[in-house]
Amino acid sequence: MSDDAFTILVVEDDDATRTFLADNLTADGYELLVTASVNEGRRLLERQFPDLVLVDVGLPDGSGLELVRSVREADGATSRLDPTTPILVLSGRADELDRVRGFERGTDDYVVKPFSYPELRGRVAALLRRAQGRRVAGRLRVGGLVLDPPSRQVTLHGEVLALSQKEFSLLRVLASEPTRVWTKAELLRMVWGHHTAGTTRTLDSHICRLRQKLGSGGERWVLNVWGVGYRLIDPRPEVDVESPASCTFSAQPAAVA
């Protein structure tokens, strides 16, 4: 397969339908992930970042529509689920109410079984045309720093950086508006979710480790604005680094992983 091949996740519990889809979509040049359950589908979404999901409604451990809803309600800043993932529902339920419920949960398309494979292939291709734009548009770039949220990959001057989940989430927030000063309260709320889930020391510890990983080549990417919070900059020579900060506090384990 080409490195640019689209990956499709099929969540279908009927063996014959799952095999039929896997065989035909693979023959059409797509890379396939297949499973028969909601829970495994969610796990694959969190770890493999497929470009498109085909999901049945009636699954052994729940409704495929619940998987759709969990993806759409995901927090794009901290969750490993990408809320923009294109989803096509496959269902034997043809009533208008069932189709409406599917769209209310957030599906992009709804195909009733039994279906024509050429028509399904056309619908898949249409959704993936949007996904092609999503692959590019979803990336955040600040100078030589590039974040790809769907894959949770970060590269600095072309080299991949190994970041923890919280370090990635912090960097994603900072990179979403470069040069903006983010208050500590904002970062704690957006990355840890609740006021009580993290402490200022937790944030400072994670920022320290993030700064060290980004600055291994001598560049200073994350600046401390004293009394306010932090901001991300492109460390060009002309950038004013009026508030340089070093990790001088005691390096104790963070309160929250």
N, C-alpha and C positions, 0 to 999 in steps of 0.2 A: 504493500500500500504506500501511496505517496504520503509524505509528511503533512501535506495540505488536505488530505482526505477528511471529510466530515465524519464525526462519530455520532451514531444514533443509539440511544438507549431504548430497548424494547422491554416493557413491563407487561407481561401477558402470561396467564396461568394455563391456557389451553396449549397443550404440547404441539398439536398439529398446526395451529395458527402461529405459534412462536417460531417453529421450525420453518414454516413457509415464509414468514417475514424475514427471518435471518438469512435464509438461502437467497431469496430474491434481492434483498437490499445489498447483501455482500456482492452478488453478481453485478449489481449496478455501481459498484465501486466504493460503497460506504463501509466504514469500520463499525462493527456491531458490539454492543454490550447487551446481554439478555438476562432477564430474571423473571421470577414468577410472583414476587411479593412486593408490597408497599415498602416494608422496612428495608429490604435489600435494594430496592430502587432508590430510596433516599440515600443509602450508604454510597451507592455508585455515583449519584449526583454530587455528593460531597467530596468524593475522592477522584473521580475520573473526568468530571466537567464535560459531559457530552454536549454536542451542538444542538441536539434535538431529542425530544422524548416522545415515544409512542406508548401510551398507557391505556390499558383496559380499565373498565369501571369496576367490574366484579372480580375482586382478588381475594385469596384465602384469608389474608390478615387485615382486610379493610377495603375501603373504596379508593379507586384510583383518583377520584375527585379530591380526596383528602390530601393526596400527594401533590396534586395541582395547587391546592390552596396553601399548603405549607411552603411550596416554592415561591408563590406570589407574595406571601406575607413575610418572607425572609428579609432580614436586615442586610442590605447590600454592603454595609460597612464592616460588619463583624461576622456574619454568618458564612459558612462554607457553601450554602446554597445560593446560587445566582438567580435572583428574582426575574431576570430578563430571559431565562432559558425558554426557547420556543417549545410548546407542548401541543401534541395532537392526541385527542382522546379517541380510542376505538371502543365501540360499545354495541351490544345487541339491542340496546334500548333506543327505539326510534321515535318515541313520543316527543312532541314539541317541548313539554315540560322538562324532560330529561336533557334535551339539547340546551335549553335555556339555563338549566342548573349548571351544565358544563361551562358555558360561557361566563356565568356569574362567578364561578370558582376561579376563572382566569385562563381557561384553555384558549389556544389560538385557533384551533380548528376541531371539528367534531365529525367523525366518519362512522357511519352505521354499518354493522356487520349484517349479512355478508357484503363484502366490498369488492370493487373492481381494482385489481392491482395497478393497472395503468393510471387510473384516476388517483389512487393513493400516492403513487410515485410522483405524479404531477403536483399534488398538494405538498408532499415532502419537499420537492425541489423549490416550490414557492416559499415555504417557510425558511429553508436554508439560504435562500437569497438574502433574506433579512439577517440571518445569522452571520453571513459573511461580513455585513456591515457592522454587526455587533462585535465580531472578533477584533476589528480595528478600533471602533469607537469606544470600546470598553477600556482600552489601555490608557494609562496615565503616564505622561512623560514630563520630567523636569530635568532639562539638560541631558546628561548622560545616564540619568536614572529612569528606568521604565518599569511600571507595574502592570501586570496583566491579571485583573481580578478573577476572571473565570478559572484560570489555572493556578492562581495565587503564586505566580512566579515573579520574582524581582531580579532585574539585571542592572548592574552598574558598569558602565563602559563595556557592555557586552558580556560581563562575567556574572554568572548566577550567584545570588546571595542566599544563604540559608537563614531564614527568619522563622521564629516561633509564630504561632497563631496570633498572639497579642501584639508582637512586634510588627507583623504584617498589617494588622488592623490599625495600629497607630500610624504607620507610614501611609496607609491608604487615606486616612482622614487628613493628615497633614498635606499630602500631595493633591488632594481634591481641590484645594485653593492655595497654591504656592504663594508664599510671602505673607499670607494672612496669619495673624497672631491668634492661636487657639488657646483659650483659657484652660487651666487645669480642670475646672469643673466641667467644661464642655468635653474634654478628652475622656475624662472618667465616665461621663454619662454615655458617650457614643461607643466607647470600646468595652467598658465593663457593664453597661446597661442600666445600672441603678446607682444611686448615690452611695449605698452601703456596700456595694460589691468590690470597691477598690479604695485605696487611700492615696493621699498625695505621695507618700513614700513608694507605694507600689508603682505609680506612674513614673516617678523619677527614676526608679530602678530600671524599668523597661526602656525609658528614653535613653538612659545611659548605655545600655547594651546596644540599642539601635544605633546610637551615635558612633559607638566603637566599630560596629560592623560597616557602617557607611563610610567611616573615616579611616579605614585601614590604609588608604593611599595618601593620607595627609590632608584630605579635604574636610571641611566642616559644613555639613548639610543641615543639621538641626541646631537651631539657636535658641537659647533661653532668653526670654524677655523678662527681666527681673520684675517680680511682683505681679506678673500677668500669666504667662504660660510659655508656649513654644511655637516656633514657626519653622517651615522648611524653605530653604533657598537653594538656588543654583550657585555653587561656590566659585563664581568667577572672581578674578582679582579685584574688579571694581565694586563688588558687593560689599556694602558696609556691614561689618560684623561687630556692631557696637556692643553686643551683649554676649560675648563668648562665654560658654559654660563648660566646665570640666566636671567629671564625675568624682567629686571630692568627698562625697558623703560615704559613710561606712557601707561597704558592699554586702548588705544582708539580703537573704532570699526575699523575693517579692511575696506580698501577702496573697496575691491571686496569680495563678499560672497564666 
